[in-house]
């Protein structure tokens, strides 16, 4: 056998695989061996979707190529003449004759097709029966395809509208991001309707969506009608049409996948297409949202009989894939020694040798090829390479400057930070290459480990490599975040190796050190500040894996964009996302290093101010300014010269006080969600609010995000004056017991402990902020309600609740029927009336609670107080506290 061939055994089938090092996706270096390994590992969830369906294939024998030079693709229907006799097959009669199709009824067929470079697998919505005869469709599909000017976000919105219509028809629905531009939406059928009948229903559904949302949806294929809209393509329900199979790779520039998703993901504003490694990670975690549509789960038993004329099918009963992981001898090895990922593995050997994965939170990928961590891919969903700069509080403070090159992050340590002025040279010491997933790392490395200390994301984004002379010179343009340390503008840096500067060194160690020395400087020829980032990137201001955590300046540099007194006032800009606390206890606190604030029972807001203008945003980014007009007092509470110098950003909590001047969350409910001026003024007459300001994030345009907490607090009292509706609460230093006792005496929610040396980490849940609660509160998602009895007859008696578990999926958490006033129950009924659905959003509701339940969409968040959380994650004695309009359902997790 040729040295470039291997024999592999898949569930008793022996196959030959070859040319494993051939690159199939040049943009990522993904090899044929990695493609084969993907289909091997995905078989357990993909085979049930493809089983007994005729499979058409798109083959890229020489790879997909590049955007400028695409690879040649071959569309194949008929089974290859070289097919092994064990491949299941079935015949279809066409006008031009009879075609024999392969059936992907076992993992070995997937591997065989991957060996033929069949990257894409397409199947119809119907299957063959045990006798090889076509049967009626067992699913309906809608292809949501964005026209020019529309994107995946628009497709997601249309998918949600589709789900509502399908639910009204009594059909469940399962979304799949297509791996291309849009979303496929599947609904299971009972097989009683023909393909023509299903197509007509799908067409009517598409037309109904178009009529209801004419500015967003189109059902006609004409391109001229599709600009800025989403086409709901119903035609793939035709019995002669096919759709790319769930879990199939796509022949795009990057190895994207037709990936089944949860509805919570579709509702996420950060929804993106998934790639090969993302999907493998989900499968390893047991995530298979479309499993109810699989052959083994749809109520029809598997069969070992032949699938067509002359067919021999020895597939055994049961779920595929898991046995194959142990039985195959060569498919995992197919990438070993042959994949381009081996090069990356070798470049990371030094990095691995310095770290123990059991002792450091840093990503330490295994040495085997073809298995990079999925965290890297989140940061690399664009075609452009990435850069990251991390502020590293190790034994000596320095900044780590990292550029993606040849599958790794090439890294330099810069003791004084990246220069933000021209003609300034900074020493940059080259260190070991880091894995790509390090681009998302932020955390604390234990002090006794290599590089021990806190690592913070200073800036990150995409990079254009203009020149790379290995070991000599690098020129790169970094496009960072709007709130990042580079100031939100593109920066062109040059790295120059010092070359012979170390030739006079006497010792080998000194020579080695000199060989690592580079100079980093900001070039005189800088790109235009409005220059676009590389195509497909999420650069300045984007929401990528490191968003929200920039310090704004390096030591010794002025912040670009700092406004001088007398300059025109800047606009409000993007809001800073609030830092989040971790639930803890007294045992988490070292009193000498911590300060203690009271925990205010209200709604978190970020206040952004410029002269004459105020914006209040919630934790989820919602504009709450119209809801709290009395807080415009803030504009008078800040010194005018500070505002003239640049914007001011404050962090605080909006509260409503009771008769004893204690925060009352139930009173605050009367103000939440109101935006119309008349409604706000009426509610304001009954309930006024106050803003407890506890942090200063920006003052006069100068970022304080990387300023220690204690210094920020001192600056807060110098910047803001208290007023009728604005308070500056006191912070205790060094006595957690006193702080807890005081919070209990005042009957407050608890204590916020904050590390005095800690910096502000926007959007991050950090252990430098610890919340210690006096009572147990839990955010919950409302999934339904039950009718009341007695005085509540004819109305709502209790709400059914859910909380997401460790798997990210919602699970039933019990029901709450106390804590409501009659007025509350009327408002709850009004709110839930428009959200009715026929099936429960969760599948683990006990029969006793589900018996007379009315179900609603799982998109409203409330909060309860409770006595205990049981072993099966049910709330005991919950008491309703109120709605949380500042929170989204996908944020809700157990407070642990």
C-alpha positions in Angstrom: 0.0 0.0 0.0 1.2 3.5 -0.8 2.8 5.4 2.1 0.2 8.1 1.6 -2.6 5.6 2.2 -4.0 4.1 5.4 -6.4 1.4 6.2 -9.1 2.3 8.7 -11.8 0.1 10.3 -15.2 1.6 11.0 -17.7 -0.7 12.7 -16.4 -3.7 10.9 -15.9 -2.0 7.6 -12.4 -1.7 6.2 -11.6 1.4 4.1 -8.6 2.9 2.5 -8.0 6.6 2.9 -5.4 8.6 1.1 -3.9 12.0 0.6 -4.7 12.9 4.1 -2.4 16.0 4.1 -4.2 17.5 1.1 -5.5 21.0 2.1 -9.3 21.2 1.5 -9.8 24.6 2.9 -6.8 26.8 2.2 -8.0 29.8 4.3 -7.8 27.6 7.5 -5.4 24.9 6.4 -8.0 22.3 7.1 -6.8 19.0 5.5 -8.6 16.0 4.1 -7.5 14.1 7.2 -9.3 16.6 9.4 -12.4 16.4 7.2 -12.5 12.6 7.5 -12.0 13.0 11.3 -14.9 15.4 11.4 -17.3 13.1 9.7 -16.2 10.2 11.9 -16.9 12.2 15.1 -20.1 13.7 13.8 -21.6 10.4 12.5 -23.5 9.6 15.7 -25.7 12.7 15.2 -25.6 13.1 11.5 -26.5 9.5 10.4 -29.9 9.7 12.1 -30.7 12.8 10.0 -29.5 11.3 6.7 -30.5 7.7 7.2 -32.6 6.1 4.4 -32.6 9.3 2.4 -31.0 9.3 -1.1 -27.8 11.3 -0.8 -26.6 13.7 -3.5 -23.0 15.0 -3.0 -20.9 18.0 -3.9 -17.3 17.0 -4.3 -14.2 19.3 -4.3 -11.5 16.9 -5.4 -8.8 19.6 -5.2 -10.2 21.6 -2.3 -12.6 24.6 -2.1 -9.9 27.0 -3.3 -10.0 30.7 -2.5 -12.3 33.6 -3.2 -10.1 34.6 -6.1 -9.6 31.1 -7.4 -12.4 28.8 -6.3 -11.9 25.1 -6.5 -13.8 23.0 -9.1 -16.9 21.4 -7.7 -18.6 18.2 -9.0 -22.3 17.5 -8.4 -22.9 13.8 -8.1 -26.2 11.9 -7.9 -25.5 8.4 -9.1 -23.5 6.0 -6.9 -19.8 5.8 -7.9 -18.9 2.7 -9.8 -16.0 2.1 -7.3 -18.4 2.0 -4.3 -17.9 -1.0 -2.0 -20.6 -3.5 -2.2 -21.6 -2.9 1.5 -22.7 0.7 0.8 -26.5 0.8 1.1 -28.3 2.0 -2.0 -31.7 2.6 -3.5 -33.0 3.4 -7.0 -35.1 6.4 -8.1 -36.7 6.5 -11.5 -36.3 9.8 -13.4 -37.5 10.9 -16.8 -34.0 10.3 -18.2 -33.6 6.9 -16.5 -33.0 5.2 -13.2 -30.4 6.5 -10.8 -28.9 4.6 -7.9 -28.2 6.7 -4.8 -26.1 5.8 -1.7 -27.8 5.8 1.6 -25.9 7.1 4.6 -27.2 4.4 7.0 -23.9 3.9 8.9 -20.8 5.9 9.8 -18.6 4.0 7.3 -20.5 5.5 4.4 -19.7 9.0 5.7 -16.0 8.2 5.9 -16.1 6.7 2.4 -17.7 9.8 1.0 -15.3 12.0 2.8 -12.4 10.1 1.2 -14.0 11.0 -2.1 -13.8 14.7 -1.1 -17.6 14.9 -0.9 -17.7 17.8 1.5 -21.5 18.5 1.2 -24.2 16.0 1.6 -27.7 16.9 0.4 -30.9 15.0 1.1 -34.7 15.4 0.4 -37.4 15.7 3.1 -38.5 12.0 2.6 -37.0 8.6 3.1 -37.2 5.1 1.7 -39.0 2.4 3.6 -37.6 -1.0 4.4 -38.5 -2.2 0.9 -36.7 0.6 -0.8 -39.9 2.4 -1.7 -40.2 6.2 -1.3 -42.6 7.3 1.4 -44.2 10.7 2.2 -42.1 13.4 3.7 -41.4 13.2 7.4 -40.4 16.8 7.7 -41.2 20.3 6.3 -38.3 22.7 5.6 -38.2 26.5 5.1 -34.9 28.0 3.8 -34.5 31.5 5.1 -32.1 33.2 2.7 -31.1 36.9 3.2 -31.1 39.2 0.2 -28.6 42.0 -0.3 -28.6 44.3 2.7 -30.0 41.7 5.0 -28.0 39.2 7.1 -28.2 36.4 9.7 -29.8 38.6 12.3 -32.7 39.3 10.0 -33.0 35.6 9.2 -33.2 34.9 13.0 -36.1 37.3 13.4 -37.9 35.7 10.5 -37.2 32.3 12.0 -38.9 33.4 15.2 -42.0 34.6 13.2 -42.0 31.2 11.4 -41.9 29.4 14.7 -45.0 31.2 15.9 -46.9 30.3 12.8 -45.8 26.6 13.0 -46.8 26.5 16.6 -50.3 27.7 15.6 -50.4 24.8 13.2 -49.4 22.4 16.0 -45.9 21.8 14.7 -42.6 22.0 16.6 -39.7 23.6 14.8 -35.9 23.1 14.8 -33.5 25.8 13.5 -30.3 25.1 11.7 -27.8 27.8 10.7 -27.0 26.8 7.1 -23.3 27.3 7.2 -23.8 29.7 4.3 -25.8 32.9 4.8 -29.1 31.9 6.3 -31.1 29.5 8.4 -33.0 26.3 7.6 -36.1 25.6 9.7 -37.4 22.1 10.0 -40.7 20.9 11.4 -41.5 17.1 11.9 -44.5 15.6 10.0 -46.4 12.4 10.6 -46.0 11.2 7.0 -49.7 11.5 6.1 -49.2 14.3 3.5 -47.6 14.0 0.1 -44.7 16.1 -1.0 -47.0 18.2 -3.2 -49.3 18.8 -0.3 -46.5 19.8 2.0 -45.0 22.2 -0.6 -48.4 23.9 -0.9 -48.7 24.3 2.9 -45.1 25.7 3.0 -45.9 28.1 0.2 -49.0 29.4 2.0 -47.0 29.8 5.2 -44.3 31.8 3.3 -47.0 34.0 1.7 -48.6 34.6 5.1 -45.3 35.7 6.5 -44.8 38.0 3.6 -48.3 39.6 4.1 -47.7 40.0 7.8 -44.2 41.4 7.5 -44.0 42.9 4.0 -40.9 45.1 4.8 -38.9 42.1 6.0 -40.1 38.9 4.2 -40.5 37.9 0.5 -41.7 34.6 -0.8 -40.9 35.2 -4.5 -37.5 34.0 -5.8 -36.9 37.0 -8.0 -33.7 38.7 -6.9 -35.1 42.2 -7.7 -37.6 41.7 -4.9 -35.2 40.5 -2.2 -33.0 43.5 -1.5 -33.0 44.1 2.3 -35.4 41.2 2.9 -35.3 37.6 3.8 -36.6 35.0 1.2 -38.7 32.3 2.8 -37.9 29.6 0.2 -40.6 26.9 0.5 -39.7 25.1 -2.8 -37.3 22.6 -1.1 -40.3 20.6 0.0 -40.8 19.5 -3.6 -40.1 15.8 -3.8 -37.4 16.3 -6.3 -35.5 19.0 -4.3 -32.9 18.5 -1.6 -31.5 20.5 1.3 -28.0 20.3 2.7 -28.1 17.7 5.5 -27.8 18.9 9.1 -24.2 18.5 10.3 -22.9 18.5 6.7 -19.8 20.6 6.0 -20.2 23.4 3.4 -17.9 24.0 0.5 -17.3 27.6 1.5 -14.0 29.4 2.0 -14.0 28.3 5.6 -15.2 25.0 7.0 -18.6 26.1 8.1 -21.3 23.5 9.0 -25.0 23.2 8.6 -25.4 23.3 12.3 -28.5 22.6 14.4 -29.1 25.3 17.0 -31.3 26.0 20.0 -34.0 28.6 19.9 -32.1 30.4 22.7 -29.2 30.7 20.3 -31.4 32.0 17.5 -32.7 34.7 19.9 -29.1 35.7 20.8 -28.1 39.0 19.0 -24.6 37.6 18.6 -25.7 34.6 16.5 -23.1 33.5 13.9 -22.5 30.6 11.6 -20.6 27.7 13.2 -17.5 26.0 11.9 -16.1 22.5 12.1 -14.4 22.8 15.5 -17.4 24.6 17.1 -19.7 21.7 16.1 -17.4 19.0 17.4 -17.2 20.8 20.7 -21.0 20.9 20.9 -21.2 17.2 20.2 -18.7 16.3 22.8 -20.8 18.3 25.3 -23.9 16.3 24.3 -25.6 19.2 22.4 -27.8 17.8 19.6 -30.8 20.1 19.3 -32.3 18.4 16.2 -32.1 14.8 17.7 -36.0 14.5 17.8 -35.9 14.5 13.9 -33.5 11.6 13.8 -34.5 8.3 12.3 -34.1 6.4 15.6 -36.3 9.0 17.4 -39.2 9.5 15.1 -41.2 6.5 16.1 -40.1 4.1 13.4 -37.8 1.3 14.3 -34.5 0.9 12.5 -34.3 -2.1 10.2 -31.5 -4.4 9.1 -33.2 -5.3 5.8 -31.9 -4.2 2.4 -32.5 -0.7 1.3 -33.0 -1.3 -2.4 -32.6 -3.7 -5.3 -29.6 -5.9 -4.7 -28.7 -4.0 -1.5 -27.0 -5.6 1.4 -27.3 -3.6 4.6 -25.7 -5.1 7.7 -26.2 -2.1 9.9 -27.1 -3.1 13.4 -30.0 -1.8 15.5 -29.2 1.1 17.8 -27.6 4.5 18.0 -24.5 5.0 15.8 -21.2 6.5 16.4 -20.1 5.7 20.0 -18.9 2.2 19.3 -17.1 3.6 16.2 -14.9 5.8 18.3 -13.4 2.7 19.9 -13.5 0.4 16.9 -11.9 2.4 14.2 -8.2 1.9 13.9 -7.1 4.6 11.6 -9.5 7.5 11.2 -8.2 9.4 14.2 -4.7 8.5 13.1 -5.7 9.7 9.6 -4.9 13.2 10.8 -1.9 12.3 12.9 1.3 12.8 11.0 -0.5 14.0 8.0 -2.4 17.1 9.0 -1.1 20.6 8.8 -2.2 21.0 12.4 0.9 19.1 13.3 3.0 22.1 12.5 0.9 24.1 15.0 1.3 21.4 17.5 5.1 21.5 17.1 5.2 25.3 17.5 3.3 25.0 20.8 5.6 22.4 22.3 7.5 25.1 24.3 4.3 26.7 25.4 3.0 23.3 26.7 6.2 22.4 28.4 5.9 25.5 30.7 2.3 24.9 31.8 0.4 22.3 33.7 -3.2 22.2 32.5 -4.3 21.0 35.9 -2.9 24.0 37.7 -3.4 27.0 35.4 -6.6 28.4 33.9 -4.8 29.2 30.7 -5.8 27.2 27.6 -3.4 24.3 27.1 -4.5 22.4 24.0 -3.5 18.8 23.6 -0.6 17.9 21.4 -2.6 15.8 18.9 -3.3 17.3 15.6 -6.7 18.4 14.4 -8.0 19.2 17.9 -7.7 22.9 18.6 -10.0 24.3 21.3 -13.3 25.8 20.3 -12.7 29.0 22.3 -10.3 30.1 19.6 -12.8 29.8 16.9 -15.2 32.1 18.6 -12.6 34.8 18.2 -11.8 33.9 14.7 -15.2 33.7 12.9 -14.0 36.3 10.4 -11.6 35.6 7.5 -9.2 38.1 8.9 -6.4 37.1 11.4 -6.6 38.4 14.9 -4.4 40.3 17.3 -4.6 40.6 21.1 -2.8 42.8 23.7 -3.0 41.6 27.3 -2.1 43.6 30.4 -0.1 41.1 32.5 0.3 41.7 36.2 3.1 39.2 36.7 6.2 39.6 38.8 6.7 42.7 36.8 3.9 44.5 34.9 4.1 44.2 31.1 1.9 44.0 28.0 1.8 40.9 25.9 1.5 41.8 22.2 0.3 38.8 20.1 -0.3 38.5 16.3 -1.9 35.6 14.6 0.5 34.0 12.1 0.6 30.4 10.7 -2.0 29.0 13.1 -0.5 30.4 16.4 -0.2 33.7 18.2 3.3 34.9 17.8 4.0 36.8 21.0 6.2 39.6 22.5 6.4 40.9 26.0 6.5 44.7 26.0 7.5 46.0 29.5 6.3 49.6 29.0 3.3 48.9 26.8 2.6 49.5 23.1 3.6 53.0 22.1 0.8 55.3 21.1 3.1 58.1 19.9 5.4 58.2 16.9 9.2 58.1 17.3 8.9 56.1 20.6 10.7 52.7 20.6 9.7 50.1 23.1 11.6 47.0 23.9 9.7 43.9 22.9 11.0 40.5 24.0 9.8 37.6 21.9 8.3 34.8 23.9 7.0 31.3 23.0 4.2 31.0 20.5 0.7 30.8 22.1 -2.4 28.9 20.9 -5.1 30.9 19.1 -7.5 30.3 22.0 -5.2 32.5 24.1 -6.8 35.4 22.3 -9.8 35.1 24.5 -8.0 34.4 27.8 -8.5 36.6 30.8 -8.0 35.5 34.3 -5.6 34.9 37.2 -2.6 32.5 36.8 -1.6 31.1 40.2 1.4 32.9 41.6 3.6 29.8 41.8 2.9 29.0 38.1 4.8 30.3 35.1 3.7 33.8 34.4 1.7 34.0 37.7 -0.5 37.0 38.1 -3.6 38.6 36.6 -4.1 38.8 32.8 -6.5 41.4 31.5 -7.6 41.9 27.9 -6.3 45.4 27.0 -7.4 45.4 23.4 -8.1 42.9 20.6 -9.5 42.7 17.1 -8.3 42.0 13.6 -4.9 42.6 12.0 -3.6 43.2 8.5 -0.1 41.8 8.1 1.6 44.0 5.6 5.1 42.4 5.9 6.4 39.4 7.7 10.1 38.6 7.4 10.6 35.7 9.7 12.9 36.7 12.6 13.7 40.1 11.1 10.7 42.5 10.6 7.0 42.6 11.0 4.6 45.4 9.9 1.0 45.1 10.9 -2.1 47.3 11.2 -4.2 46.5 14.3 -7.9 47.3 14.2 -8.9 47.2 17.9 -12.1 47.8 19.8 -13.7 51.2 20.3 -13.1 51.0 24.0 -9.7 49.3 23.7 -6.2 50.5 24.7 -5.4 51.5 21.1 -8.1 54.1 21.2 -10.5 52.6 18.7 -8.5 53.7 15.7 -6.3 51.5 13.4 -2.6 51.5 14.4 0.3 50.6 12.1 3.1 49.0 14.2 6.6 47.8 13.1 8.5 45.2 15.0 12.2 45.2 14.2 14.6 42.5 15.4 17.7 44.0 16.9 19.8 41.4 15.0 23.5 41.7 15.8 23.0 43.7 18.9 23.7 40.6 21.0 26.8 39.4 19.2 29.1 40.6 21.8 27.4 38.6 24.5 29.7 36.3 26.3 27.4 33.6 27.6 25.0 31.3 25.7 22.2 32.6 27.9 23.0 36.2 27.1 23.1 35.4 23.4 19.8 33.7 23.6 18.2 36.6 25.4 19.7 39.1 22.8 18.2 37.0 20.0 14.7 37.5 21.5 15.0 41.3 21.6 12.9 43.4 19.2 11.9 47.0 19.0 8.2 47.9 18.7 7.3 51.4 17.4 4.3 53.2 16.0 5.0 54.1 12.4 4.8 57.6 11.1 2.6 56.6 8.2 -0.6 55.8 9.9 -3.9 54.5 8.3 -6.9 56.8 8.1 -8.9 56.7 11.4 -11.9 55.8 9.3 -10.1 53.0 7.5 -12.2 49.9 7.4 -11.1 46.8 9.2 -10.3 43.7 7.1 -13.4 42.3 5.5 -15.5 40.0 7.7 -13.8 41.2 10.9 -15.3 42.4 14.1 -12.9 45.2 14.8 -13.5 48.4 16.6 -16.6 48.4 18.6 -17.6 44.8 17.6 -18.9 42.3 19.9 -16.3 39.6 19.8 -14.9 37.3 22.5 -13.0 40.1 24.2 -15.5 42.9 23.9 -15.9 45.5 26.6 -12.5 45.3 28.3 -10.1 48.0 27.2 -8.1 50.3 29.5 -7.8 53.1 27.1 -4.2 54.0 27.8 -0.8 52.5 28.4 1.5 54.0 31.1 3.1 57.2 29.9 0.8 57.7 27.0 -2.1 60.1 26.6 -5.4 58.6 25.6 -6.1 59.2 21.9 -9.3 61.1 21.6 -9.0 62.8 25.0 -10.8 66.1 24.7 -9.3 69.3 25.9 -11.4 72.0 27.7 -13.1 74.2 25.2 -13.4 71.5 22.6 -16.8 70.6 21.2 -18.6 68.2 23.5 -18.2 64.6 22.3 -21.3 62.5 21.6 -22.6 59.9 24.0 -20.7 57.1 22.2 -21.3 53.4 22.9 -22.3 52.5 26.5 -19.9 50.6 28.7 -21.3 47.3 29.8 -21.5 46.9 33.6 -19.1 44.6 35.4 -20.8 41.7 37.2 -20.2 40.2 40.6 -19.8 36.5 41.7 -22.0 35.1 44.4 -19.9 34.2 47.5 -19.6 34.2 51.2 -17.4 35.6 54.0 -14.9 32.8 53.4 -14.1 34.4 50.0 -12.9 37.6 51.6 -9.4 38.6 52.8 -10.5 41.7 54.8 -7.3 43.7 54.4 -7.7 44.0 50.7 -11.4 44.6 50.3 -14.0 47.3 50.6 -17.7 46.7 51.4 -20.8 48.5 50.0 -24.4 47.8 50.7 -26.2 45.7 48.0 -29.1 47.9 46.7 -32.3 46.1 45.7 -33.0 47.8 42.4 -32.1 47.9 38.7 -28.5 48.4 37.5 -27.8 51.3 35.1 -24.9 52.8 33.4 -25.2 56.6 33.2 -23.4 58.3 30.3 -23.2 62.1 30.3 -22.0 64.9 28.0 -23.0 68.6 28.3 -26.8 68.8 28.3 -27.4 65.2 27.6 -27.8 62.0 29.7 -28.4 58.4 28.8 -29.3 55.6 31.2 -28.8 52.1 29.9 -29.7 48.8 31.5 -27.4 45.8 32.0 -28.7 44.4 28.7 -28.1 47.7 26.9 -31.7 49.0 26.9 -32.2 52.7 27.0 -34.0 53.5 30.2 -33.6 57.3 30.1 -37.3 58.1 29.5 -38.3 55.9 32.4 -36.5 57.9 35.1 -36.7 61.7 34.2 -35.8 62.8 37.7 -32.3 61.4 37.2 -31.5 64.3 34.8 -30.3 65.9 38.1 -27.0 64.1 37.3 -26.2 66.8 34.7 -26.2 69.3 37.5 -24.3 67.0 39.9 -21.1 67.0 37.9 -18.7 69.9 37.6 -19.1 71.7 34.2 -15.4 71.7 33.4 -15.3 67.9 33.8 -18.2 67.5 31.3 -16.6 70.0 28.9 -13.4 68.0 28.9 -15.2 64.8 27.7 -17.9 62.4 28.6 -18.5 61.0 32.1 -19.7 57.5 32.7 -21.1 56.3 36.1 -22.2 52.9 37.4 -25.1 52.7 39.8 -28.4 51.2 40.9 -31.9 52.8 40.5 -34.0 52.1 43.6 -37.4 53.0 45.0 -37.6 53.6 48.7 -40.3 52.5 51.1 -41.7 54.3 54.1 -38.6 53.4 56.2 -36.2 54.6 53.4 -35.3 51.1 52.4 -35.0 50.0 48.8 -38.2 48.2 47.8 -38.1 46.1 44.6 -41.8 45.7 44.6 -42.3 49.5 44.6 -39.8 49.9 41.8 -42.0 47.6 39.7 -44.5 50.5 39.4 -41.8 52.4 37.4 -40.2 49.7 35.3 -41.1 49.3 31.6 -42.8 52.7 31.3 -41.7 55.0 28.5 -44.7 57.2 27.5 -44.4 60.6 29.3 -47.9 60.5 30.6 -47.5 57.1 32.1 -44.1 58.0 33.6 -45.4 61.2 35.2 -48.5 59.4 36.7 -46.2 56.6 38.2 -43.7 59.2 39.4 -46.4 60.9 41.5 -46.8 57.7 43.5 -43.2 56.4 43.4 -40.0 58.4 43.0 -36.7 56.8 42.3 -33.1 57.5 43.4 -29.8 56.6 41.8 -27.1 55.1 44.1 -23.9 55.9 42.3 -21.1 53.6 43.3 -18.5 53.7 40.5 -16.8 56.2 38.1 -15.7 54.6 34.8 -14.8 57.6 32.7 -14.2 61.3 33.7 -13.7 64.1 31.3 -13.2 61.6 28.5 -10.4 59.8 30.5 -10.9 56.1 31.0 -10.7 54.8 34.5 -11.4 51.2 33.7 -7.8 50.1 34.6 -7.7 52.4 37.6 -7.9 50.4 41.0 -11.3 50.5 42.7 -10.1 52.6 45.6 -8.8 55.3 43.3 -12.0 55.2 41.3 -14.0 55.7 44.5 -11.9 58.7 45.5 -12.3 60.2 42.0 -16.1 59.6 42.2 -16.5 61.8 45.2 -14.4 64.5 43.6 -16.5 64.3 40.4 -20.1 63.9 41.5 -22.1 65.9 44.1 -25.1 64.3 45.9 -28.5 65.7 45.1 -32.2 65.1 45.9 -32.3 61.9 43.7 -28.6 61.1 43.4 -26.8 59.5 46.3 -23.1 58.5 46.8 -23.3 55.5 49.2 -20.5 54.9 51.7 -18.0 52.0 51.4 -16.6 50.3 54.5 -12.9 49.2 54.4 -11.6 46.0 56.0 -14.5 44.8 58.2 -16.8 42.3 56.4 -18.5 41.3 59.6 -19.5 44.9 60.4 -20.8 45.4 56.8 -22.9 42.2 56.9 -24.4 43.1 60.3 -25.2 46.6 59.1 -26.9 45.3 56.0 -29.0 42.9 58.2 -29.9 45.7 60.6 -31.0 47.9 57.7 -32.9 44.9 56.2 -31.0 45.3 52.9 -30.4 42.6 50.3 -26.8 42.0 51.3 -23.2 43.3 50.8 -21.0 43.9 47.8 -17.4 43.1 48.6 -14.9 44.7 46.1 -11.2 44.2 46.0 -9.5 47.6 46.4 -6.8 46.9 43.8 -9.3 45.5 41.3 -9.8 47.1 37.9 -13.2 47.5 36.2 -13.9 44.7 33.7 -16.9 45.6 31.5 -19.3 42.8 30.8 -17.3 40.3 32.9 -18.3 38.4 36.0 -15.2 38.6 38.1 -14.1 37.4 41.5 -12.8 40.8 42.5 -16.5 41.6 43.1 -18.2 39.2 45.5 -21.9 39.6 46.4 -22.9 38.3 49.8 -26.7 38.0 50.1 -28.8 38.0 53.3 -31.6 36.1 51.6 -31.8 33.8 48.6 -33.0 35.4 45.4 -33.2 33.8 42.0 -33.9 35.1 38.6 -36.4 32.8 36.7 -37.9 32.5 33.3 -41.7 32.3 33.2 -42.8 29.4 31.0 -46.5 29.1 31.8 -49.3 29.6 34.3 -52.0 27.6 36.1 -55.6 28.9 36.7 -56.4 30.0 40.2 -59.1 28.7 42.6 -61.2 30.3 45.2 -60.7 34.1 45.2 -58.4 33.7 42.1 -60.8 31.5 40.1 -60.9 32.5 36.5 -57.5 34.1 36.7 -53.9 33.2 37.2 -53.2 31.2 40.3 -49.5 30.5 39.9 -46.6 30.9 37.4 -44.5 28.0 36.2 -40.8 28.8 36.3 -37.6 27.6 34.6 -33.9 28.2 35.0 -31.1 27.2 32.7 -28.9 24.4 33.9 -25.2 23.7 33.3 -26.1 22.5 29.8 -27.5 25.9 28.9 -31.0 24.5 28.4 -34.0 25.6 30.4 -35.3 23.2 33.0 -38.4 23.3 35.2 -37.8 25.0 38.6 -41.2 24.9 40.2 -44.1 27.3 40.5 -44.8 30.5 42.5 -48.2 31.6 43.7 -47.4 34.0 46.5 -46.1 37.5 46.6 -48.7 38.8 44.1 -51.3 41.5 44.8 -54.6 41.4 42.8 -53.2 44.2 40.7 -50.0 42.3 40.1 -52.0 39.3 38.8 -54.0 41.5 36.4 -50.8 42.9 35.0 -49.2 39.5 34.7 -52.3 38.2 32.8 -52.0 41.1 30.4 -48.4 40.5 29.8 -48.7 36.8 29.2 -51.8 36.9 27.0 -49.9 37.7 23.8 -47.2 35.0 24.5 -49.4 31.9 24.4 -48.0 28.7 22.8 -49.4 25.2 22.6 -46.4 23.2 23.8 -44.2 23.7 26.9 -40.9 25.4 26.4 -39.3 22.8 28.8 -39.8 19.1 28.7 -39.4 18.1 32.4 -42.5 19.6 33.9 -44.1 17.0 36.3 -47.6 15.8 35.2 -49.2 17.2 38.3 -48.0 20.8 37.4 -48.5 20.4 33.6 -52.1 19.0 33.9 -54.0 22.3 33.4 -51.1 24.5 32.5 -51.2 27.3 29.9 -47.8 27.7 28.2 -46.1 30.9 27.1 -42.9 31.8 25.2 -39.9 31.6 27.5 -38.7 35.2 27.0 -39.8 37.0 30.2 -37.6 37.2 33.3 -38.8 37.6 36.9 -37.3 37.2 40.3 -38.3 35.2 43.4 -37.2 34.9 47.0 -37.0 31.3 48.2 -36.2 29.1 51.2 -34.3 26.2 49.6 -33.2 24.7 46.3 -33.9 20.9 46.2 -31.5 18.3 44.9 -33.6 18.1 41.7 -33.3 21.9 41.2 -36.7 22.9 42.3 -37.5 26.0 44.4 -39.0 25.5 47.8 -41.4 28.2 49.1 -40.7 30.8 46.4 -42.2 34.2 46.7 -42.7 36.5 43.7 -40.6 39.7 43.9 -41.3 41.2 40.4 -40.3 41.3 36.8 -36.8 41.9 35.6 -37.1 43.8 32.3 -33.4 44.7 32.5 -32.5 41.0 32.1 -32.9 38.7 29.1 -33.9 35.1 29.3 -30.6 33.8 28.0 -28.8 35.4 31.0 -30.7 33.4 33.6 -28.6 30.9 35.5 -28.7 29.4 38.9 -27.2 31.6 41.6 -24.6 29.2 43.1 
